[in-house]
Structures are given as structure tokens and as C-alpha cells.
Amino acid sequence: MDSKDVDIELKKLLFEKTERIPLFLEEFIRSFIDLKLIEKKDKYYLVKNLKGVNIPSTIQHVIMARVDSLPEGTKELAQAGSVIGREFSYELISKVTDFSEEALISHLAALRDSELINERGIFPQSTHIFKHALIRDVVYNSILNRRKKELHKRIGLIIEETHKDKLGEVCEGLAEHYEKCKDFQRAATFLKMSGAKATNSGAMTESVDYARKTVDCLEQLPKSEEVLKKIIDIRTILAIRLMDLNYFHQSKEMINSNWGRQKYAYEYSKKAVSLADESGDLYTRLLAYSCHGVSCLGKGEMGGALKYLSAGLAVAKQIDQFYWRPGNHQFLGDTYYELGDYQESIDHYKEAIRNLERSGNLPSWKNLMDSRAFRQQ
């Protein structure tokens, strides 16, 4: 429809409803044609008598009117596809729905004809994509909550089964599906996997988000010793990742925002200490004490830093856990430096160096300790 062929009154109504946004214009025009509100003479005109005609007031209403006009099976297919995401493969949608191959192909054709989806690829390896993210969102939001949960669970189980040998490739999607169907056990498993994947790729902000969501899911589970240990472990991991972010960003803007992250690290590690004390497990105490000590140092609570770093170091020696000793000594050196006790600071840096030399690991860290100790002598 060329704009010069459109009557001025119809044009004004369309612009008023759509704010001249191309997608909105297209959807409103299609809706008006379906409702037979437009007729063609020398130009396109709005029919004279609109009394009693329900003209959709928003783009969401326009899209929903189109979806509601679809045959029931086609609408059901669109809803199942929207739960999968903006795009869905023929292979997956065929397993999620109960349609015969003939009916499925027919419903997909109806969705393409209605211009709600486009097809990419060659059947049966084809992928179907909602024409616009907004269309997918409107269809998704039209589904009853109970049905949504059922579909998310079913989709998650199917994806997990079909990708059982390569779950790392789909862990983010699985986490989302299980989280939305409130299967918190599975959600926590795949959120943790997604967090580790993000960490390995250097996406630390995403890693922190996944860790927080993992904690939230674990806390929804019935309390048990196993769940408690998982919560302690992930809270400790979260505290470490939050502190890592504080070192990776150097600009003033990022430093300011990182104080907020330091606060979160402090809160999560403090909770981890409480849970570790309840569990009585020495290794989890080592993790919690050490991380909370570093958080206290970052927050400027030197008394807490000395208390928990020393406690973590004592537990590390008690259970002969060598890996954590250099770190505890280093941060104790930092703490004593901030307190102005330079001799004690030097002693801890030197002890960190001795531990690193014994292990043969982390030469760059050893060089850093050497430089810190030398500057104070």
C-alpha cells in the first residue's frame, strides 16, 4: 500500500495508532484489512461507520487479535514455539507437540501465511523464526501460567535428552527452562554449569549473574546437609567472582560500580561463614573464612580481615590444605600494610613467597610478593 494512495483520514488514524513505527504500521494495516475496515475506491479509505467496531488500541492487541483468529491447532503450535524462544527448529517442535507430521506441516504453513513466522533452511532441518521479538513476546504472554510451566519442563527434558553428550552447549537454555518451570534442582545444576562456562570465557559479569541465580534456586530446595554444602560452595564462588570483578575494571566509572559488587561479596561471604559454621565441615570453613576475610579487607574492616584470614589460614594448616595458604598470607600482608604494621606485613609476604616456591606455582604472584616485601624493607 503506497502512502499516496491512502486517504488522509486513514493515514492520520494509522499514524496516531502506530507513531509511524514500520512494524506497527504493517501490523495495524493487516489488522484493518482482516477486520474489513479498509475499502478501495480511487484511494484506500476507512469505512464510514466505525460504530460498534472494536479497533485494537495497541500493537500488542493487534498481534493478539491475529493470533486469536488462527485455528486452534495453529495457535497452540505458535504458543509452544514461543516457549522454546524467538526461533525453534522443526526437529524440536515436532517432539514438543503431539501433532502428526501432516498436521504440523499444515500449522507451520498457516503461521507463515499469516506472516507471524519465517522459515530458514531446508525441511526437515529447517528453523522457524518469529518475524519480530514483540510477536513472540505477545504469543508467549498469552499462555496460562500452568501451561507455560508444563511446556518449559517438557522442552527442558527433551533438550537435555537429545543433547546428553554435549550439555555444555545448551546449559544456558536448560537453566532458563528449568528455572521458569520451578524445577529448582535441575535449574541449579545448569545455572552452575553456565556460570563455570561464563568464567572460562572471561564473561565475569554473566558468571556472577548465574551464581546469584544458582543460590536463589538452591535456597528454594528442602533443607539438607547436601543442599547446605552446595549453598556454601556457590556462595563462596560468588564471593570470589565478585571480588575478581573489582580487579578487572580500572576506569573510574567501573570502580564506582564495583564498590557495589564488593558489598555483595561481603554479604554473600558473611552468609557463607554462618552456613559453614553450622555445617562443621572444615574445608567449607576454610573457603568461607578466607573469602570473607578478603571481603572484609576490600570493605575496609581490618579487624574482620585479620580475624577471618587468620582463621582460614589456621584451618588450612589443620587439614594440610596447601593451596590456600599463599593467598591467606598475601591478604594478611595487605591487611597489616594498611594498618601500618610493616614488619608483620613483610613476614606474611615472605611466608607467601615460601609457600609459592614450595609449590612451584604462580610465578607472577611470587614476583608480586617479592616486590611488595622489598618495597617495605
MODANOR-V877009 format. One record per backbone hydrogen bond with DSSP energy under -1.0 kcal/mol. NH is the residue of the N-H (numbers start at 1). CO is the residue of the C=O. If there is no record, write none. Layout:
BEGIN
nh: (NH/NH)
co: (CO/CO)
END
This chain:
BEGIN
nh: (5/6/7/11/12/13/14/15/16/17/18/19/21/25/26/27/28/29/30/31/32/33/34/35/36/37/39/41/44/45/47/53/55/62/63/64/65/66/67/68/69/70/75/76/77/78/79/80/81/82/83/84/85/88/90/93/94/96/97/104/105/106/107/108/109/110/111/112/113/114/115/116/117/118/120/125/127/128/129/130/131/136/137/138/139/140/141/143/148/149/150/151/152/153/154/155/156/157/158/159/160/161/162/163/164/166/169/170/174/175/176/177/178/179/180/181/183/184/187/188/189/190/191/192/193/194/195/196/197/198/199/200/201/202/203/204/207/208/209/210/211/212/213/214/215/216/217/218/219/220/221/228/229/230/231/232/233/234/235/236/237/238/239/240/241/242/243/244/245/247/248/249/255/256/257/258/259/261/262/263/264/265/266/267/268/269/270/271/272/273/274/275/276/277/278/279/280/285/286/287/288/289/290/291/292/293/294/295/296/297/298/299/301/302/305/306/307/308/309/310/311/312/313/314/315/316/317/318/319/321/328/329/330/331/332/333/334/335/336/337/338/339/340/341/342/345/346/347/348/349/350/351/352/353/354/355/356/357/358/359/360/366/367/368/369/370/371/372/373/374/375/377)
co: (2/3/44/7/8/9/10/11/12/13/14/15/18/21/22/23/24/25/26/27/28/29/30/31/33/32/45/43/5/39/37/50/53/58/59/60/61/62/63/64/65/67/71/72/73/74/75/76/77/78/79/80/81/128/126/89/90/92/93/100/101/102/103/104/105/106/107/108/109/110/112/111/111/129/127/122/120/88/118/86/116/132/133/134/135/136/137/140/144/145/146/147/148/149/150/151/152/153/154/155/156/157/158/159/161/163/166/167/170/171/172/173/174/175/176/177/178/182/183/184/185/186/187/188/189/190/191/192/193/194/195/196/197/199/198/202/203/204/205/206/207/208/209/210/211/212/213/214/215/217/218/224/225/226/227/228/229/230/231/232/233/234/235/236/237/238/239/240/241/244/244/245/251/252/253/254/255/257/258/259/260/261/262/263/264/265/266/267/268/269/270/271/272/273/274/275/276/281/282/283/284/285/286/287/288/289/290/291/292/293/294/295/296/300/301/302/303/304/305/306/307/308/309/310/311/312/313/314/315/316/324/325/326/327/328/329/330/331/332/333/334/335/337/336/340/341/342/343/344/345/346/347/348/349/350/351/352/353/354/355/356/362/363/364/365/366/367/368/369/370/371/374)
END
